[in-house]
Amino acid sequence: MRHKINLTVLALILMMSACNQKPENPQKPEETKTTDTTPTEAQIDFLGITDANHLSAASKRALQWPTDLGNEWFIEFSQLQPLKGDLAYEEGVVRRDPSAMIKHDGKYYVWYSKSTGKTDGFAGDIENDKVFPWDRCDIWYATSEDGWTWKEEGMAVPRGEKGSYDDRSVFTVEIMEHDGMYYLCYQTVKSPYNVRVKNQVGLAWSNSPNGPWTKSEEPILSPADNGVWKGTEQNRFLVEKKGDFDSHKVHDPCIIPYKGKFYLYYKGEQMGEAITFGGRQIRHGVAIADNPKGPYVKSPYNPISNSGHEICVWPYNGGIASLITTDGPEKNTIQWAEDGINFEIMSVIPGVNAHAIGLNRTADVEKEPTEILRWGLSHIYNSYDYQSIMRFESHRKTTHVAKGESNERE
């Protein structure tokens, strides 16, 4: 008989992983330790335990939380706000999946997916129709002096010529600035765009954020090739073998310079993707290279998350932090890995309304763990056909008081 899983209880289980001991060797995950659940007087008081001789399963889990459990990683997101200028909502136009922002010559720069026209789906002529909002996209960019009013500067990276690996769409872009060079990594799709298509990741580089951009002749990352479709029907849920977590798609690439190498974080979608107690089977992976242009080698420890959707990662305190949203049993958490691979939950936060987050890479990331999330860009579905880029903001939450109640603490 199956047991029903309460997601609130599940969140408590997940917090157990946020311990202070981190693995020193990224190739050797930390071994499980036996923990004494005999509570101290301080724990009894803090956790509100009624009788130390009668501990519920929830209380036993709580006793394994870190002794220095704090709130420095806990935040709340505010309501999304519309942008001004050329990035304001425009009927008939899709602008979505903003990259991180960088600053050059006093201006913020952002790159994004842009297409026009409504979405037709897969029921019609997929060779000529538009099957998703992110189908038939090119990568465009815009600049701003204040982060609110934006000027669209033009196309940065177009789709490739017919027959190339990126001839159908280039989209969901991310920027990396390193040693005076600029790198755009992004998703690519080759026609025909059917439900079993296996997208890849491309790369373009320039010595200026204004281009021109040189595209890689071949993709820098591809799905695993170890799943097996069942039959020939265009049905992505029919499989003989599911394969690795990224056997169907590699999405949302983001390259971070880290410890002398380049860590390409990405979202994986599996052939025959299932719905589990946490929702869609979406997980993250990482591929590592010695050079920004590759070759990128997938980590043997993939997947490095069991949840998430769009990639949102940033350096902090010698490690890598990650905002995990939307899908899986660990959604709506902020995690951190000292080695960039073995992530632990640092906070469980309220539902995140900012999606496809474009971080402000000019932020002081060492000021506090979530400083980079104070403001940035996101997108919103104005309708299923059309999306626009918005601004998000967040704030730390350290106390809970009623209206009119005095509280001198921060």
C-alpha positions as CSV (number, residue, x, y, z in Angstrom):
1,M,0.0,0.0,0.0
2,R,1.4,3.4,-0.9
3,H,1.8,6.0,1.7
4,K,0.7,9.6,1.0
5,I,3.5,12.1,1.4
6,N,2.7,15.5,2.9
7,L,4.8,18.1,1.1
8,T,5.2,20.2,4.2
9,V,6.7,17.3,6.0
10,L,8.8,16.6,2.9
11,A,10.3,20.1,3.1
12,L,11.3,19.4,6.7
13,I,13.1,16.2,5.5
14,L,15.0,18.2,2.9
15,M,16.2,20.7,5.5
16,M,18.2,17.9,7.2
17,S,20.7,18.1,4.4
18,A,21.7,21.6,5.2
19,C,24.5,20.6,7.6
20,N,27.8,22.4,8.3
21,Q,30.1,19.6,7.2
22,K,30.9,19.9,3.5
23,P,32.7,17.3,1.4
24,E,36.3,18.4,0.8
25,N,36.7,16.2,-2.3
26,P,34.1,16.8,-5.0
27,Q,34.7,13.3,-6.4
28,K,33.8,11.7,-3.1
29,P,30.3,12.6,-1.7
30,E,30.0,12.8,2.1
31,E,29.1,9.6,3.9
32,T,25.9,9.4,5.9
33,K,26.5,9.9,9.6
34,T,24.6,8.4,12.5
35,T,23.0,11.2,14.6
36,D,22.0,11.0,18.3
37,T,18.4,12.2,18.5
38,T,18.4,12.6,22.3
39,P,17.4,16.3,22.6
40,T,19.2,18.8,24.7
41,E,17.2,21.3,26.9
42,A,17.9,24.0,24.4
43,Q,16.5,21.9,21.6
44,I,13.4,21.0,23.6
45,D,12.7,24.6,24.2
46,F,13.5,25.8,20.6
47,L,11.5,23.1,18.9
48,G,8.6,23.1,21.4
49,I,8.9,19.4,22.1
50,T,6.3,18.3,24.6
51,D,7.9,15.1,25.9
52,A,11.5,14.1,25.1
53,N,10.6,10.4,25.7
54,H,7.9,10.5,23.0
55,L,9.4,11.9,19.8
56,S,7.4,11.9,16.6
57,A,9.1,11.3,13.3
58,A,8.9,15.0,12.6
59,S,10.6,15.9,15.9
60,K,13.4,13.3,15.2
61,R,14.0,14.9,11.8
62,A,14.0,18.4,13.4
63,L,16.7,17.3,15.9
64,Q,19.0,16.7,12.9
65,W,18.8,20.2,11.6
66,P,21.9,22.3,12.0
67,T,22.5,23.7,15.5
68,D,23.2,27.1,14.0
69,L,20.0,27.2,11.9
70,G,19.6,30.8,10.7
71,N,17.7,32.9,8.3
72,E,20.5,34.5,6.2
73,W,19.4,32.5,3.2
74,F,15.7,33.1,3.6
75,I,14.0,35.6,1.3
76,E,10.7,36.6,-0.2
77,F,10.0,37.8,-3.7
78,S,7.9,40.9,-4.4
79,Q,5.3,41.3,-7.2
80,L,6.9,41.5,-10.7
81,Q,7.0,45.0,-12.2
82,P,6.8,46.0,-15.9
83,L,9.7,47.5,-17.7
84,K,9.7,50.7,-19.7
85,G,10.9,51.6,-23.2
86,D,11.4,48.9,-25.8
87,L,11.1,46.0,-23.3
88,A,7.5,47.0,-22.3
89,Y,4.9,44.5,-23.4
90,E,4.3,44.5,-27.1
91,E,1.3,42.7,-28.6
92,G,2.3,40.1,-31.1
93,V,5.9,39.9,-29.9
94,V,7.6,37.3,-27.6
95,R,10.4,38.5,-25.4
96,R,11.4,36.0,-22.8
97,D,14.2,34.2,-20.9
98,P,16.4,37.1,-20.1
99,S,20.1,36.5,-19.6
100,A,22.0,37.8,-16.6
101,M,22.8,41.5,-16.8
102,I,26.4,42.9,-17.1
103,K,27.5,46.5,-17.1
104,H,29.6,48.0,-19.9
105,D,30.4,51.7,-20.4
106,G,27.9,52.7,-17.8
107,K,25.0,50.7,-19.2
108,Y,23.3,47.4,-18.3
109,Y,23.2,44.8,-21.0
110,V,20.7,41.9,-21.3
111,W,20.1,39.3,-24.0
112,Y,16.9,37.4,-24.6
113,S,14.8,35.2,-26.9
114,K,12.6,37.1,-29.4
115,S,10.0,35.8,-31.8
116,T,6.8,37.0,-33.3
117,G,3.4,35.5,-33.9
118,K,1.1,33.1,-32.1
119,T,1.9,29.6,-31.0
120,D,0.2,26.8,-33.1
121,G,1.4,23.7,-31.3
122,F,2.1,20.3,-32.7
123,A,-1.3,19.5,-34.2
124,G,-0.7,21.2,-37.5
125,D,2.1,21.8,-40.0
126,I,5.1,21.7,-37.7
127,E,7.5,22.4,-40.6
128,N,5.9,25.9,-41.1
129,D,3.9,26.5,-37.9
130,K,5.3,27.8,-34.6
131,V,5.0,25.0,-32.0
132,F,6.2,26.9,-28.8
133,P,6.6,30.5,-27.9
134,W,10.3,29.9,-27.9
135,D,10.2,28.4,-31.4
136,R,11.6,30.4,-34.4
137,C,13.5,32.7,-32.0
138,D,16.6,34.7,-32.5
139,I,18.7,36.2,-29.7
140,W,18.4,40.0,-29.3
141,Y,19.8,42.4,-26.8
142,A,19.0,45.7,-25.0
143,T,20.7,48.3,-22.9
144,S,19.6,50.5,-20.0
145,E,21.1,53.1,-17.7
146,D,18.9,52.4,-14.7
147,G,17.5,48.9,-15.1
148,W,14.0,50.1,-15.8
149,T,13.9,51.8,-19.2
150,W,15.5,49.7,-21.9
151,K,16.5,50.3,-25.5
152,E,16.4,47.4,-27.9
153,E,19.8,47.4,-29.7
154,G,19.1,44.7,-32.3
155,M,19.8,41.0,-33.0
156,A,22.9,39.4,-31.5
157,V,22.8,35.8,-32.7
158,P,20.5,34.6,-35.5
159,R,19.2,31.2,-36.3
160,G,21.6,29.2,-38.5
161,E,21.3,28.3,-42.2
162,K,19.0,25.5,-43.3
163,G,20.4,22.1,-42.3
164,S,22.6,23.5,-39.4
165,Y,22.1,22.3,-35.8
166,D,20.5,25.7,-34.9
167,D,18.4,26.3,-38.0
168,R,15.0,26.3,-36.3
169,S,15.5,28.4,-33.1
170,V,18.2,29.9,-30.8
171,F,16.9,30.8,-27.4
172,T,17.2,30.9,-23.6
173,V,20.6,32.6,-23.6
174,E,23.1,33.3,-20.9
175,I,26.1,35.7,-20.8
176,M,29.6,35.2,-19.4
177,E,32.3,37.9,-19.3
178,H,35.8,36.5,-18.9
179,D,39.3,38.0,-19.6
180,G,38.0,40.7,-21.9
181,M,35.8,38.3,-23.9
182,Y,32.1,37.8,-23.9
183,Y,30.4,34.4,-24.3
184,L,26.7,33.7,-25.1
185,C,25.5,30.1,-24.5
186,Y,22.0,29.2,-25.6
187,Q,19.7,26.4,-26.6
188,T,19.3,25.3,-30.2
189,V,16.8,23.3,-32.2
190,K,17.1,21.9,-35.7
191,S,14.0,21.4,-37.9
192,P,11.6,19.7,-37.9
193,Y,10.6,20.7,-34.3
194,N,8.6,17.6,-33.2
195,V,7.9,16.4,-29.7
196,R,10.8,13.9,-29.8
197,V,13.4,16.5,-31.1
198,K,16.7,16.5,-29.1
199,N,17.8,20.1,-28.7
200,Q,21.5,21.1,-28.0
201,V,23.5,23.9,-26.6
202,G,25.4,26.4,-28.8
203,L,28.0,29.1,-28.0
204,A,28.9,32.5,-29.5
205,W,31.8,34.8,-28.5
206,S,32.9,38.4,-29.2
207,N,35.4,40.9,-27.8
208,S,32.5,43.4,-27.3
209,P,29.0,43.0,-25.8
210,N,27.8,44.8,-29.0
211,G,29.2,42.0,-31.2
212,P,29.8,40.9,-33.9
213,W,29.4,37.3,-32.5
214,T,31.2,34.2,-33.8
215,K,29.1,31.0,-33.5
216,S,30.5,27.6,-32.7
217,E,30.3,25.3,-35.8
218,E,29.1,22.5,-33.6
219,P,27.1,22.3,-30.4
220,I,29.1,22.4,-27.1
221,L,26.6,20.1,-25.3
222,S,24.1,17.5,-26.4
223,P,21.6,15.1,-24.6
224,A,22.8,11.7,-23.5
225,D,22.3,9.1,-26.2
226,N,21.2,6.1,-24.0
227,G,17.4,6.3,-24.0
228,V,15.3,4.3,-26.4
229,W,12.0,5.5,-27.8
230,K,9.1,3.0,-28.1
231,G,7.8,2.8,-31.6
232,T,7.7,5.7,-34.1
233,E,4.7,7.6,-32.9
234,Q,5.5,11.2,-32.0
235,N,4.9,10.7,-28.3
236,R,7.7,11.7,-25.9
237,F,6.3,9.6,-23.1
238,L,6.6,6.2,-24.9
239,V,10.0,4.7,-24.2
240,E,11.6,1.3,-24.0
241,K,14.4,2.9,-21.8
242,K,14.4,6.3,-20.2
243,G,18.2,6.8,-20.1
244,D,20.1,9.5,-18.2
245,F,18.4,12.5,-16.7
246,D,19.3,14.5,-19.8
247,S,18.5,11.9,-22.4
248,H,15.9,14.1,-24.2
249,K,16.9,17.7,-23.7
250,V,19.7,20.0,-22.4
251,H,18.2,23.3,-21.5
252,D,19.0,26.7,-19.8
253,P,22.8,26.6,-20.1
254,C,24.9,28.9,-17.8
255,I,28.7,29.0,-17.7
256,I,30.4,30.1,-14.5
257,P,34.2,30.5,-14.2
258,Y,35.0,28.5,-11.1
259,K,38.3,27.3,-9.6
260,G,40.3,27.8,-12.8
261,K,37.8,25.9,-14.9
262,F,34.4,26.6,-16.6
263,Y,31.3,25.0,-15.1
264,L,28.4,24.7,-17.6
265,Y,25.3,24.2,-15.5
266,Y,22.2,23.1,-17.3
267,K,18.7,21.6,-17.0
268,G,18.1,18.1,-18.2
269,E,14.9,16.6,-19.4
270,Q,14.6,12.8,-19.6
271,M,12.9,10.7,-22.3
272,G,9.6,9.4,-21.0
273,E,9.5,12.1,-18.3
274,A,7.2,11.2,-15.4
275,I,5.1,13.1,-12.9
276,T,6.2,12.1,-9.4
277,F,5.2,13.2,-5.9
278,G,7.3,16.4,-6.6
279,G,5.9,17.1,-10.0
280,R,7.8,16.9,-13.3
281,Q,11.1,15.0,-13.4
282,I,13.4,17.9,-14.0
283,R,17.0,17.8,-12.7
284,H,20.2,19.8,-13.2
285,G,23.6,18.8,-14.4
286,V,27.0,20.3,-14.9
287,A,29.7,19.9,-17.6
288,I,33.2,21.1,-17.0
289,A,35.9,22.5,-19.4
290,D,39.4,24.0,-19.2
291,N,38.5,26.5,-21.9
292,P,35.3,28.6,-22.3
293,K,34.8,27.2,-25.8
294,G,35.1,23.6,-24.5
295,P,35.2,20.7,-24.9
296,Y,32.8,20.3,-22.0
297,V,32.7,17.0,-20.1
298,K,29.6,16.0,-18.1
299,S,30.3,15.3,-14.4
300,P,30.0,11.6,-13.4
301,Y,28.0,12.9,-10.4
302,N,25.2,14.2,-12.6
303,P,22.4,14.9,-11.9
304,I,23.5,17.4,-9.2
305,S,19.9,18.3,-8.3
306,N,16.8,16.2,-8.1
307,S,14.6,19.2,-8.7
308,G,14.4,22.6,-10.4
309,H,13.6,24.2,-13.7
310,E,15.5,27.2,-15.2
311,I,19.2,27.4,-14.1
312,C,19.9,30.3,-11.6
313,V,23.4,30.0,-10.2
314,W,26.0,32.4,-8.7
315,P,29.3,32.2,-6.9
316,Y,29.3,32.8,-3.1
317,N,31.8,32.2,-0.3
318,G,34.1,30.0,-2.5
319,G,31.2,27.8,-3.7
320,I,28.2,28.0,-6.0
321,A,24.7,28.9,-4.9
322,S,21.6,27.8,-6.8
323,L,17.9,28.8,-6.7
324,I,15.7,25.7,-7.4
325,T,12.2,26.4,-8.5
326,T,9.0,25.0,-10.1
327,D,9.6,21.3,-10.3
328,G,10.6,18.4,-8.1
329,P,10.5,17.6,-4.4
330,E,13.1,20.2,-3.5
331,K,11.5,23.1,-5.5
332,N,11.4,26.5,-3.9
333,T,14.8,26.1,-2.1
334,I,18.1,27.9,-2.2
335,Q,21.0,25.5,-2.2
336,W,24.8,25.8,-2.0
337,A,27.7,23.6,-2.8
338,E,31.3,24.2,-1.6
339,D,32.6,22.2,-4.6
340,G,30.0,23.3,-7.1
341,I,28.6,19.8,-7.3
342,N,27.3,18.5,-3.9
343,F,24.5,20.9,-3.2
344,E,22.8,21.2,0.2
345,I,19.6,23.0,1.0
346,M,20.2,26.4,2.8
347,S,16.6,27.6,2.9
348,V,13.0,26.7,1.9
349,I,11.3,29.8,0.6
350,P,7.8,30.8,-0.4
351,G,6.6,30.2,-3.9
352,V,8.9,32.0,-6.4
353,N,7.0,34.2,-8.9
354,A,10.1,35.1,-10.8
355,H,10.8,32.6,-13.6
356,A,13.7,32.4,-16.0
357,I,15.6,34.7,-13.8
358,G,18.3,37.1,-15.2
359,L,20.6,37.9,-12.4
360,N,22.3,41.2,-11.8
361,R,26.0,40.1,-12.2
362,T,27.1,43.5,-11.0
363,A,25.9,42.8,-7.5
364,D,28.3,42.4,-4.6
365,V,27.8,38.6,-4.3
366,E,29.9,38.3,-1.1
367,K,27.8,41.0,0.8
368,E,25.4,38.3,1.9
369,P,24.2,35.0,0.3
370,T,21.2,36.3,-1.5
371,E,22.4,39.9,-2.4
372,I,22.4,39.0,-6.1
373,L,18.7,38.3,-5.9
374,R,17.7,41.8,-4.7
375,W,16.7,42.7,-8.2
376,G,16.9,41.4,-11.7
377,L,14.8,40.4,-14.7
378,S,12.3,37.7,-15.3
379,H,9.5,37.0,-17.8
380,I,5.7,36.8,-17.5
381,Y,3.1,35.1,-19.7
382,N,0.8,37.9,-20.8
383,S,-0.9,35.1,-22.6
384,Y,0.2,31.7,-23.8
385,D,1.1,33.2,-27.1
386,Y,3.0,36.3,-25.9
387,Q,5.4,36.9,-23.1
388,S,7.3,40.0,-21.9
389,I,10.3,40.7,-19.7
390,M,9.6,42.1,-16.2
391,R,11.6,43.2,-13.2
392,F,11.7,41.2,-10.0
393,E,12.8,42.2,-6.5
394,S,13.3,40.2,-3.3
395,H,14.0,41.0,0.4
396,R,15.3,39.2,3.4
397,K,12.7,38.2,6.0
398,T,14.0,37.9,9.6
399,T,10.9,38.5,11.8
400,H,7.2,38.0,11.7
401,V,5.1,40.7,13.4
402,A,1.5,41.9,13.3
403,K,0.4,45.3,12.0
404,G,1.2,47.9,14.7
405,E,3.3,45.5,16.7
406,S,6.6,47.0,17.9
407,N,9.8,45.0,17.2
408,E,13.2,46.5,17.6
409,R,15.0,43.6,15.9
410,E,16.0,43.8,12.2
